[in-house]
Amino acid sequence: MLQTFRPLLYQRLASSTRRPPPSYNCGAQYYSSHTQSQPIDPVDLSFIEQIPENGNNTEGALVILHGLFGSKRNWSSLSKAFSRDLGIPVYALDLRNHGSSPHALPMTYTSMATDVMHFIEKKNLSKISLLGHSMGGKVAMALALNPSLPPTVLQNLIVADIAPVRAHLSPEFIWYIKAMKKIESMKLRTRKEARQVLTEYEKDPNVVLFLLTNILMPHSELNRGEYIRFRIPLRTMDDAIPELGSFPYAPGETEWEGRTLFIKGKKSAFINHHYHQTMEDFFPRMTMETLDAGHWVHGERPHEFKQLVKTFIDSQ
């Protein structure tokens, strides 16, 4: 049962040696590599939901996890389309320190997976499809690879343009944090001024608009001050950059034998041929599809992306 998976009891492996998964009971523990740490208190994640006409809000749901600096709002249109075309409930979440979800430490894949499992338990979801892009993809993979995951929870895993590897985070994400810090330090008042600063760091206007979704305008409900600030905690995110490039498992430590689809952007370097063996080691039943897009594959090719996901879920 879902209630037997206790996020408050998540712990890390003391070494990278593989251990047999524990039985599914109230003592279930969350495993990752690195040293042992304190149990993680999950936070209640903000979400949007799309419920089909038949009223089903639990079985076979699609749960969507956004990428770094993203939010559930980035998936509003696709969430509606997925629910309509698949006839299933769809939940798009704000991960911790993003969107409308609480600000909390630590900012790790273990903690984010804890939060997602907490959401799944609270909603009593079963046989879900879990879709994650970029950082959200690593969160989804971390949850799937948890040896204590009850077998009734996860049916399909869909990962958009990210691999389960430990690497340095792409430098543009560091630049984005610098840009946002600069905007706050300049005490700007208008979106136009903020956009001008961001264009010094990022030339793609679509990415600039994406980053601007994190702005809280002055004298608004969530920002009573006189100047623009960001809804994400910039210091927390800056400190978390090394962790967000990492991954909580090493190859051979664990695997998930369920149905797994990777969707790669052809113009993106986030998945390359050097990672394929590691991906197969973690997910032996994986398949991969490629779309003519960059890293934001779902935003650049929404119709093709939707069809890949729909076909994969329908084919189970």
C-alpha positions in Angstrom: 0.0 0.0 0.0 1.1 3.6 -0.6 1.0 4.4 3.1 3.8 2.0 3.8 6.3 4.2 2.0 7.4 6.8 4.7 9.3 9.8 3.3 10.1 10.9 6.9 12.3 7.8 7.2 14.4 8.5 4.1 18.1 7.9 4.6 21.2 7.6 2.5 23.5 4.7 1.9 26.8 4.9 3.8 28.6 3.6 0.7 28.0 3.0 -3.0 27.9 -0.8 -2.7 24.7 -2.3 -3.8 22.4 -3.7 -1.1 19.2 -5.7 -1.4 16.0 -3.6 -1.2 14.2 -3.8 2.1 10.7 -5.1 2.5 7.8 -2.7 2.0 6.9 -1.8 5.6 6.8 1.2 7.9 10.6 0.9 8.3 11.2 1.5 4.6 14.2 3.7 4.0 15.2 6.0 1.2 18.6 5.1 -0.3 21.1 7.1 -2.2 24.9 7.2 -2.4 27.0 9.5 -0.2 27.0 9.6 3.6 24.2 9.0 5.9 22.0 12.1 6.6 19.1 13.1 8.8 15.6 12.2 7.8 14.0 14.7 5.4 10.7 16.5 6.3 8.6 16.6 3.1 6.8 19.8 2.1 3.4 20.1 0.6 3.8 20.9 -3.1 1.6 23.3 -4.9 -0.1 21.8 -8.0 -2.6 22.2 -10.8 -4.9 19.3 -11.7 -6.8 18.2 -14.7 -9.5 15.6 -13.9 -11.2 13.7 -16.7 -15.0 13.6 -17.2 -15.3 10.2 -15.5 -14.1 11.8 -12.2 -11.2 9.5 -11.8 -8.6 11.4 -9.8 -6.3 8.6 -8.5 -5.7 5.7 -10.9 -3.3 6.0 -13.8 -2.5 9.6 -13.2 0.2 11.5 -15.0 2.4 13.5 -12.6 4.6 16.2 -14.2 7.8 17.7 -12.8 9.3 20.9 -14.2 12.9 21.8 -14.7 15.2 24.3 -12.9 13.6 27.8 -12.6 10.4 26.4 -14.0 7.0 25.8 -12.5 3.7 24.0 -12.9 2.5 26.9 -15.1 4.9 25.9 -17.8 2.9 22.7 -18.3 -0.6 24.2 -18.2 -1.5 23.7 -21.9 0.1 20.2 -22.1 -1.6 19.1 -18.9 -5.0 19.9 -20.4 -4.1 18.1 -23.6 -2.8 15.0 -21.9 -5.9 14.7 -19.7 -8.2 15.2 -22.7 -6.4 12.8 -25.1 -5.5 10.1 -22.5 -8.6 10.4 -20.4 -6.6 10.4 -17.2 -6.0 12.7 -14.2 -2.9 15.0 -14.7 -1.1 16.8 -11.9 1.6 19.3 -12.6 3.7 20.1 -9.5 5.8 23.0 -8.3 9.0 21.4 -6.8 10.3 22.9 -3.5 11.8 26.4 -3.9 9.9 26.9 -7.2 6.6 28.4 -8.1 4.1 28.5 -5.3 5.7 25.6 -3.3 7.4 26.3 0.1 11.1 27.4 0.3 12.9 24.6 2.1 16.3 23.0 2.7 18.0 20.9 1.7 17.7 21.5 -2.1 18.7 18.0 -3.2 17.3 15.3 -5.5 16.6 13.1 -2.4 14.5 15.8 -0.8 12.6 16.7 -4.0 11.9 13.0 -4.5 10.7 12.8 -0.9 8.3 15.7 -1.6 6.9 14.1 -4.7 6.3 10.7 -3.0 4.6 12.6 -0.2 2.3 14.2 -2.8 1.6 10.8 -4.3 0.7 9.3 -0.9 -1.6 12.3 0.1 -3.5 12.0 -3.2 -3.6 8.2 -2.9 -2.3 7.8 -6.5 -1.5 4.4 -8.0 -0.1 3.1 -11.3 1.1 6.6 -12.2 3.1 7.8 -15.2 5.8 10.1 -14.0 7.1 12.7 -16.4 10.0 15.0 -15.6 12.0 17.6 -17.6 15.7 18.4 -16.9 16.0 18.8 -13.1 12.5 17.3 -12.8 13.6 14.4 -14.9 16.4 13.7 -12.3 13.8 13.9 -9.5 11.6 11.4 -11.3 14.5 9.0 -11.9 15.6 9.3 -8.2 12.1 8.4 -7.1 11.9 5.4 -9.5 15.3 4.1 -8.5 14.4 4.2 -4.8 14.6 0.5 -3.7 11.7 1.1 -1.2 9.3 2.2 -3.9 6.1 0.1 -3.6 5.4 -1.7 -6.9 1.9 -0.4 -7.2 3.0 3.3 -7.4 4.8 3.7 -10.7 3.8 2.3 -14.1 5.6 4.5 -16.6 8.6 6.8 -16.4 9.2 9.5 -19.0 12.3 11.6 -18.8 12.7 14.7 -21.0 16.3 15.6 -22.1 18.3 14.7 -19.0 20.5 11.7 -18.1 21.1 10.0 -14.7 24.7 11.2 -14.5 26.9 13.2 -12.1 28.2 16.2 -13.9 28.7 20.0 -13.6 25.5 21.9 -14.2 25.5 23.7 -17.5 27.1 27.2 -17.0 24.1 29.1 -18.4 22.1 28.2 -15.2 24.8 29.9 -13.1 24.6 32.9 -15.3 20.9 33.1 -14.9 21.2 33.2 -11.1 23.8 36.0 -11.4 21.4 37.9 -13.6 18.5 37.5 -11.2 20.8 38.6 -8.3 21.8 41.6 -10.3 18.2 42.6 -10.9 17.4 42.4 -7.2 20.5 44.4 -6.3 19.6 47.1 -8.8 16.3 47.7 -7.2 14.3 47.7 -10.5 10.6 48.4 -10.7 9.5 47.3 -14.2 9.5 44.1 -16.2 11.1 45.9 -19.1 14.1 46.9 -17.0 14.4 43.3 -15.7 14.2 41.9 -19.3 17.0 44.3 -20.4 19.3 42.9 -17.7 18.5 39.3 -18.5 19.3 39.9 -22.2 22.8 40.6 -21.2 23.1 37.0 -20.0 20.8 35.2 -22.4 20.1 36.1 -26.1 17.2 33.6 -26.7 14.0 35.7 -26.1 12.0 32.6 -25.3 14.4 31.7 -22.5 14.3 35.3 -21.2 10.5 35.1 -21.1 10.7 31.8 -19.3 13.0 33.3 -16.6 10.7 36.3 -16.3 7.9 34.0 -15.1 9.8 34.0 -11.7 9.4 37.7 -11.2 7.3 39.1 -8.4 6.3 42.7 -9.3 6.5 45.3 -6.6 3.3 46.2 -4.6 1.8 42.8 -5.5 0.1 40.2 -3.3 3.4 38.2 -2.9 5.7 41.2 -3.0 4.7 44.2 -0.9 8.0 45.9 -1.4 9.0 48.7 -3.8 11.2 46.7 -6.1 11.2 43.6 -8.2 12.2 40.3 -6.5 12.2 36.7 -7.6 9.9 34.0 -6.3 12.7 31.5 -6.1 15.2 31.8 -3.2 18.3 32.9 -5.1 20.9 32.2 -2.3 19.5 28.7 -1.8 19.6 28.0 -5.5 23.1 29.4 -5.9 24.3 27.1 -3.0 22.5 24.1 -4.6 24.2 24.4 -8.0 26.8 21.6 -7.4 24.1 19.3 -6.0 21.8 19.9 -8.9 24.5 18.8 -11.3 24.9 15.5 -9.4 22.7 12.4 -9.0 21.9 10.4 -5.9 22.8 7.0 -7.3 25.8 5.4 -8.9 25.5 2.8 -11.7 25.1 -0.7 -10.3 23.7 0.6 -7.0 20.1 0.1 -8.0 17.8 -0.1 -11.1 14.2 0.3 -12.1 12.8 -2.4 -14.4 9.7 -0.6 -15.4 8.8 1.0 -18.7 11.0 4.0 -19.3 11.0 6.5 -22.2 13.7 9.1 -22.7 12.9 12.0 -25.0 16.0 13.8 -26.3 16.4 17.2 -28.0 18.5 16.7 -31.1 20.2 20.1 -30.6 20.8 19.5 -26.9 23.9 18.1 -25.3 22.1 17.1 -22.1 21.9 13.5 -23.3 24.9 12.2 -25.4 26.1 8.8 -26.5 28.5 8.6 -23.6 25.6 8.4 -21.2 23.6 5.6 -23.0 25.2 2.7 -21.1 24.5 4.4 -17.8 20.9 5.0 -18.8 20.5 1.3 -19.7 22.2 0.2 -16.4 19.7 2.1 -14.4 16.7 1.5 -16.7 17.1 -1.8 -18.6 13.7 -1.5 -20.3 14.4 2.1 -21.6 13.7 3.3 -25.1 14.7 6.7 -26.5 13.1 9.1 -29.0 14.6 12.2 -30.4 12.9 15.4 -31.5 14.3 18.2 -33.5 14.6 20.7 -30.6 17.0 22.0 -28.0 16.8 21.4 -24.2 13.3 22.7 -23.8 12.0 20.0 -26.0 8.4 20.1 -24.8 8.2 23.9 -25.4 9.8 23.8 -28.9 7.9 20.7 -30.2 4.7 20.5 -28.0 2.6 18.5 -30.5 5.3 16.0 -31.3 6.2 15.7 -27.6 2.6 15.2 -26.6 2.2 12.4 -29.2 5.3 10.6 -28.0 4.1 10.6 -24.5 0.5 9.6 -25.5 1.7 6.7 -27.6 4.0 5.5 -24.9 1.3 5.5 -22.2 -1.3 4.1 -24.5 1.0 1.2 -25.4 1.3 -0.2 -21.9 
